[in-house]
Amino acid sequence: MTTPTWTKQLADGLIMRAAAPEDADRLADYNARMHRDPGTEIDAFWIGEWTRDLLTKPHPTTPPEDIIIVEDPANGEIVSSTAYFNQTWSYEGIPVPFGRPEIVSTHPDYRNRGLVRQQFDVMHEWGRQRGHLMQGITGIPYYYRQFGYEMALEMPVMKTARVDELPKWGDAEDRDVRLRLATRADLGFVSALHRASQSRALFSVEVSESEIGYQLFDRDRRSALSAQPHIIERANGEPAGFMLLKPVLPIEQAETRLVEFKDASACRELTTSTLKALRERLEALTDESGKRIKTLSAFISGTCPVHQHLDKNFHNFYPSARPYAWYIRVPDIARLLKTIAPALVKRLKGRPHEGLTGEFLVSYYRYGLNLKFESGMLTGIDHVQWPDRHLAAVRFPDLTFLQMVCGRKSFAELHEMFPDCSAKSGVEADLLDTLFPKRLSNTIFAMS
Ligand SMILES: CC(C)(COP(=O)(O)OP(=O)(O)OC[C@H]1O[C@@H](n2cnc3c(N)ncnc32)[C@H](O)[C@@H]1OP(=O)(O)O)[C@@H](O)C(=O)NCCC(=O)NCCS
């Protein structure tokens, strides 16, 4: 066993420490047990394999020591663990250093003692040292609010269809599309599709070609995050799009997580044929016990134009019909806004606020922000403690301002939801909607 790169003594004799490659089997086994769905006997091996990948293969952005283990020396067991992924997101082209806590759990005998809270303190401190302007996690309902997170960034809605209701090739129909497994030689094409898709999103994830390569080709087949990458080809072999497909025969379901076409006309022209090719592919799959894929779920960013063409064939099933949300933490909102200011002020052009000069106080009651504009430029963003509510241009309870910063809600929607969210007048409300428009993000490559 190697000496961990860092350790921390906790109460009750517990030790918090960095994970190391030697922990791979034990931590994979622990995570598979802890993330088992309640009421089932099957360990979540897909989380176990994800963990093993992280500790045994070089990860493009996250070393093993960014995975935290809490151990009880009294019995030598792992009793709690989390991981912290280092990422860069993009806000309309502006890089935003981002940290992503994940794979969070505590053994049932050690719960409600603050073990996860202490690991979040460590990860938030890493974030501070590394200049992360935001943290985000997709997680269980409510829990992460307790660590300063707001469910502020929309996730894609899952749409599901029965495979036998998807469009089907006619007997004599020419195949104008075929699906072939992607190889590393396709990485340039996939990366170009991703870059093009970023222009449609508020936030998206900056991923290098080699990181896309890791995500598509280097994971264990059984990892929660692995899927089969497919190129959508025209009959003449020309690549027209890309798709991630994950058929899981034991549960007779398949999922597609990403469908991107080269351009809008390819999307219009080829979506129906792609569904036909997909149906043919899924219907051909079977295992030794005779299981077949019965349903296909699409978990695709709303920023992707393919949605409007899919809608004819897919039905929203409750309970997944309502989109879930990322938990977002912004440790220093002034710093984030200063970073993305060029994108914010660009939106004033051509609007009644063009060339704005003056101060604009955003209050979230205990704290606030004073935005200073000069000739349409944001020249100052200062923290204010106990802002005077009579002077505030707009007021938001708790962390709800983040709903606008992350594009999830308009000011009117927040005003409707929270009686203590208000603006001095419609002018201030409109300025806020101009600076922070409601807009979807694309976080597909955040799944490190
Ligand atoms: C949810 C889980 C990670 C909590 O771990 P834990 O070590 O008990 O968490 P902590 O004690 O640090 O919890 C911090 C706070 O949340 C509270 N809390 C604990 N479990 C909670 C839950 N399921 N929901 C809401 N609050 C919870 C604690 O009481 C504590 O409150 P306090 O700080 O005001 O005292 C643990 O129950 C678990 O592993 N569950 C199964 C796996 C899972 O769901 N992981 C999360 C995947 S996103």
The ligand as an SDF file (V2000), in Angstrom:
LIG
                    3D

 48 50  0  0  0  0  0  0  0  0999 V2000
  -27.1030   10.8300    1.3390 C   0  0  0  0  0  0  0  0  0  0  0  0
  -25.8310   10.3730    2.0520 C   0  0  0  0  0  0  0  0  0  0  0  0
  -24.6830   10.5450    1.0840 C   0  0  0  0  0  0  0  0  0  0  0  0
  -25.6000   11.2440    3.2860 C   0  0  0  0  0  0  0  0  0  0  0  0
  -24.3380   10.9530    3.8750 O   0  0  0  0  0  0  0  0  0  0  0  0
  -24.0130   11.4120    5.3880 P   0  0  0  0  0  0  0  0  0  0  0  0
  -22.5820   11.1780    5.6430 O   0  0  0  0  0  0  0  0  0  0  0  0
  -25.0000   10.8220    6.2980 O   0  0  0  0  0  0  0  0  0  0  0  0
  -24.2710   12.9650    5.2520 O   0  0  0  0  0  0  0  0  0  0  0  0
  -23.9670   14.1150    6.3400 P   0  0  0  0  0  0  0  0  0  0  0  0
  -24.1120   13.5650    7.7140 O   0  0  0  0  0  0  0  0  0  0  0  0
  -22.6700   14.7720    5.9980 O   0  0  0  0  0  0  0  0  0  0  0  0
  -25.1460   15.0670    5.9650 O   0  0  0  0  0  0  0  0  0  0  0  0
  -25.1150   16.4830    5.9830 C   0  0  0  0  0  0  0  0  0  0  0  0
  -26.4610   16.9740    6.4340 C   0  0  0  0  0  0  0  0  0  0  0  0
  -27.4930   16.3750    5.6500 O   0  0  0  0  0  0  0  0  0  0  0  0
  -28.4190   15.6520    6.4840 C   0  0  0  0  0  0  0  0  0  0  0  0
  -28.7760   14.4340    5.7470 N   0  0  0  0  0  0  0  0  0  0  0  0
  -28.2320   13.2020    5.8170 C   0  0  0  0  0  0  0  0  0  0  0  0
  -28.8180   12.3740    4.9260 N   0  0  0  0  0  0  0  0  0  0  0  0
  -29.7430   13.1120    4.2790 C   0  0  0  0  0  0  0  0  0  0  0  0
  -30.6760   12.8350    3.2290 C   0  0  0  0  0  0  0  0  0  0  0  0
  -30.7530   11.6200    2.6500 N   0  0  0  0  0  0  0  0  0  0  0  0
  -31.4670   13.8300    2.8080 N   0  0  0  0  0  0  0  0  0  0  0  0
  -31.4060   15.0520    3.3680 C   0  0  0  0  0  0  0  0  0  0  0  0
  -30.5340   15.3740    4.3630 N   0  0  0  0  0  0  0  0  0  0  0  0
  -29.7220   14.4100    4.8090 C   0  0  0  0  0  0  0  0  0  0  0  0
  -27.6480   15.3640    7.7330 C   0  0  0  0  0  0  0  0  0  0  0  0
  -28.5040   15.1860    8.8170 O   0  0  0  0  0  0  0  0  0  0  0  0
  -26.7760   16.5780    7.8540 C   0  0  0  0  0  0  0  0  0  0  0  0
  -27.5140   17.6330    8.3890 O   0  0  0  0  0  0  0  0  0  0  0  0
  -26.8040   18.7200    9.3870 P   0  0  0  0  0  0  0  0  0  0  0  0
  -25.5110   19.1290    8.7200 O   0  0  0  0  0  0  0  0  0  0  0  0
  -27.8020   19.8090    9.4750 O   0  0  0  0  0  0  0  0  0  0  0  0
  -26.5670   17.9820   10.6570 O   0  0  0  0  0  0  0  0  0  0  0  0
  -25.9440    8.8860    2.5290 C   0  0  0  0  0  0  0  0  0  0  0  0
  -27.1790    8.7310    3.1770 O   0  0  0  0  0  0  0  0  0  0  0  0
  -25.8540    7.8550    1.4210 C   0  0  0  0  0  0  0  0  0  0  0  0
  -24.7580    7.3700    1.1210 O   0  0  0  0  0  0  0  0  0  0  0  0
  -26.9730    7.4680    0.7850 N   0  0  0  0  0  0  0  0  0  0  0  0
  -26.9950    6.4450   -0.2430 C   0  0  0  0  0  0  0  0  0  0  0  0
  -26.2400    6.8450   -1.5110 C   0  0  0  0  0  0  0  0  0  0  0  0
  -26.7260    8.1770   -2.0460 C   0  0  0  0  0  0  0  0  0  0  0  0
  -27.9140    8.4340   -2.1810 O   0  0  0  0  0  0  0  0  0  0  0  0
  -25.7560    9.0490   -2.4070 N   0  0  0  0  0  0  0  0  0  0  0  0
  -26.0370   10.3330   -2.9790 C   0  0  0  0  0  0  0  0  0  0  0  0
  -26.0580   10.2050   -4.4570 C   0  0  0  0  0  0  0  0  0  0  0  0
  -26.2550   11.7710   -5.2620 S   0  0  0  0  0  0  0  0  0  0  0  0
  1  2  1  0
  2  3  1  0
  2  4  1  0
  2 36  1  0
  4  5  1  0
  5  6  1  0
  6  7  2  0
  6  8  1  0
  6  9  1  0
  9 10  1  0
 10 11  2  0
 10 12  1  0
 10 13  1  0
 13 14  1  0
 14 15  1  0
 15 16  1  0
 15 30  1  0
 16 17  1  0
 17 18  1  0
 17 28  1  0
 18 19  1  0
 18 27  1  0
 19 20  2  0
 20 21  1  0
 21 22  1  0
 21 27  2  0
 22 23  1  0
 22 24  2  0
 24 25  1  0
 25 26  2  0
 26 27  1  0
 28 29  1  0
 28 30  1  0
 30 31  1  0
 31 32  1  0
 32 33  2  0
 32 34  1  0
 32 35  1  0
 36 37  1  0
 36 38  1  0
 38 39  2  0
 38 40  1  0
 40 41  1  0
 41 42  1  0
 42 43  1  0
 43 44  2  0
 43 45  1  0
 45 46  1  0
 46 47  1  0
 47 48  1  0
M  END
$$$$
